[in-house]
Amino acid sequence: MKVKDFKFIKSSTIINIITIIGLFLSIFLMFWGYKAGLFTSQERLNAFLLNLGTFGPLIFILLQVVQVVIPVIPGGVSSIAGVLIFGPFRGTIYNYVGIVTGSFINYFLARYYGRGFVTNIIGSKKMDSYTKYLSKGKKFDNFFALAIFLPIAPDDVLCLFAGLLNMNIVKFTLIILFLKPWSLLIYTLGGKYFLTKFLFN
């Protein structure tokens, strides 16, 4: 095994471990928020947000950027948490700003650093799997647009591939800016409804 390949595998393992830790931490924080009454009492939620001040939204947006570029915390979990903490309108806006920013960062990182960087992030097995059916010219563009619109695809990985396959920047921008909000609304508001309906009652 080459030293370069070993470094890729080692970095991928570290990222996976951090991702698992981030998942459990996110779930813990959501349940802590519920137990503290942040999701059931408007007064307590308002007091919590006031204590955060202007740093609260900024920290959350930064968190969303980081989770897109490096999957420390699963995006679905943090997006739902944003809506629960900041409310449907502000939470969705903050989610949108953070995720869109992270998507552009992924696109340009993959475009600049190439295949090795993407392999380091997602692992060699996933890289081979995605490459088989995503490297098909214009078909990828159509698949990418549909995947961004629907709330079921690994957007962070697809943005990496968009950069890796040199998708036209104008097309990428239009898809992210105008199709991402719809999947985000479905994902976050649907997730909030599920949590409040089945878990927090």
Buried (B, 14 or more C-beta within 10 A) or exposed (E): EEEEEEEBBEBBEEBEEBBEEBBEEBEEBBBEBBEEBBBBEEEBBEEBBEEBEEEBBEEBBBBBBBBBBBBBBBBBBBBBBBBBBBBBEBBBBBBBBBBBBBBBBBBBBBBEBEEEBBBBBBBEEBBEEBBEEBEEEEEBBEBBBEBBBBBEBBBBBBBBBBBBBEBEBEEBBEBBEEBBBEBBBBBBBEBBEEBBEEEBE
